[in-house]
Amino acid sequence: MPGSFDIDCRGYRGGNGEWSQMSSGTQLDRTGAATSVTEHPDRFTIEVEGKTVGLADYHDRDGRRVFPHTEVEPQYRGRGLATILIAEALRSTRAAGLRIVPTCWMVAEYIDKHPEYADITDR
């Protein structure tokens, strides 16, 4: 996907190539297109009908998962993809027993609207 994103990779350490499909199943975006979220080392990605169109970078440190950047390709914005992506990333973070540090404004805004994550959020 070279050139697909305008990415701010603060805190991105790269990965070892391992990844896993999230277990919550396929969700539909606002247009009815199928989406899937995948967890990679240091980032979550979201696909729409098989094409990677967004990401949420993270790095784990001292029991906390820091989210510095989230991005959705411009032509896919407005479809609720960032919401789906962040929701899956935060569910995974809770399941891993980690605290959330939302340095990305999109993640912080999501948490503001979803107080069920306040108990595991550090600001």
C-alpha positions as CSV (number, residue, x, y, z in Angstrom):
1,M,0.0,0.0,0.0
2,P,2.8,2.5,-0.5
3,G,1.5,6.0,-0.9
4,S,-2.0,5.2,0.2
5,F,-1.9,7.0,3.5
6,D,-0.6,10.3,4.9
7,I,0.7,8.6,8.1
8,D,2.1,10.1,11.2
9,C,4.1,7.1,12.6
10,R,5.2,8.6,16.0
11,G,5.8,5.6,18.2
12,Y,5.7,3.0,15.5
13,R,8.3,0.4,16.0
14,G,7.6,-2.0,13.1
15,G,6.4,-5.5,13.5
16,N,7.6,-9.1,13.1
17,G,5.1,-9.9,10.4
18,E,2.7,-11.7,12.7
19,W,-1.0,-10.7,12.7
20,S,-4.3,-12.1,13.7
21,Q,-7.9,-11.6,12.5
22,M,-10.1,-10.0,15.2
23,S,-12.8,-12.3,16.5
24,S,-15.8,-10.0,16.6
25,G,-16.9,-10.9,13.0
26,T,-17.6,-8.9,10.0
27,Q,-19.3,-5.6,10.4
28,L,-21.0,-3.5,7.8
29,D,-20.1,0.2,7.2
30,R,-22.7,2.9,6.6
31,T,-22.9,1.9,2.9
32,G,-23.5,-1.7,3.7
33,A,-20.0,-2.9,2.6
34,A,-18.4,-5.7,4.6
35,T,-15.4,-4.7,6.8
36,S,-12.9,-6.6,8.9
37,V,-10.4,-5.5,11.4
38,T,-7.0,-7.2,11.8
39,E,-4.5,-6.8,14.7
40,H,-0.9,-6.6,13.6
41,P,2.1,-6.0,15.8
42,D,1.9,-2.2,16.5
43,R,-1.2,-1.5,14.4
44,F,-4.8,-2.4,13.7
45,T,-6.0,-2.3,10.1
46,I,-9.5,-2.2,8.6
47,E,-10.4,-3.7,5.2
48,V,-13.5,-2.9,3.1
49,E,-14.3,-5.8,0.8
50,G,-10.7,-7.1,1.0
51,K,-8.9,-3.7,0.6
52,T,-7.0,-2.2,3.5
53,V,-8.3,1.4,3.8
54,G,-7.4,2.4,7.4
55,L,-5.1,1.9,10.3
56,A,-4.7,2.7,14.0
57,D,-1.1,2.7,15.1
58,Y,-0.2,1.7,18.7
59,H,2.7,0.8,20.9
60,D,2.6,-1.1,24.2
61,R,4.6,0.2,27.2
62,D,4.4,-0.7,30.9
63,G,0.9,-2.2,30.7
64,R,-0.5,0.6,28.6
65,R,-1.4,0.7,24.9
66,V,-0.6,4.2,23.4
67,F,-2.6,5.1,20.3
68,P,-0.7,8.0,18.5
69,H,-2.4,7.9,15.1
70,T,-5.5,6.7,13.3
71,E,-6.1,7.2,9.5
72,V,-8.7,6.2,6.9
73,E,-8.1,6.8,3.2
74,P,-9.8,10.0,2.1
75,Q,-12.2,8.3,-0.4
76,Y,-13.5,6.0,2.4
77,R,-14.1,8.7,5.0
78,G,-17.7,9.3,6.3
79,R,-18.6,5.6,6.3
80,G,-18.0,5.0,10.0
81,L,-14.8,3.1,9.4
82,A,-12.7,4.9,12.0
83,T,-15.5,4.1,14.5
84,I,-15.4,0.4,13.7
85,L,-11.6,0.3,13.7
86,I,-11.3,2.1,17.1
87,A,-14.0,0.1,18.7
88,E,-12.3,-3.2,17.7
89,A,-8.9,-1.8,18.8
90,L,-10.2,-0.8,22.2
91,R,-12.0,-4.1,22.7
92,S,-8.8,-5.9,22.0
93,T,-6.9,-3.7,24.4
94,R,-9.3,-4.4,27.2
95,A,-9.2,-8.1,26.5
96,A,-5.3,-8.0,26.7
97,G,-5.6,-6.4,30.1
98,L,-3.9,-3.2,29.0
99,R,-4.8,0.4,29.8
100,I,-5.5,2.9,27.0
101,V,-3.6,6.1,26.3
102,P,-5.4,8.0,23.6
103,T,-2.8,10.5,22.2
104,C,-4.7,10.3,18.8
105,W,-7.6,12.8,18.8
106,M,-9.9,10.3,17.1
107,V,-9.3,7.7,19.8
108,A,-9.8,10.3,22.5
109,E,-13.0,11.5,20.9
110,Y,-14.3,7.9,20.7
111,I,-13.6,7.3,24.4
112,D,-15.4,10.6,25.3
113,K,-18.5,9.2,23.5
114,H,-18.1,5.7,25.0
115,P,-17.6,6.0,28.8
116,E,-17.4,2.3,29.2
117,Y,-13.6,2.7,28.5
118,A,-13.1,5.4,31.1
119,D,-12.1,2.9,33.7
120,I,-9.0,1.8,31.6
121,T,-8.1,5.1,30.1
122,D,-5.0,7.2,31.1
123,R,-4.8,10.8,29.8
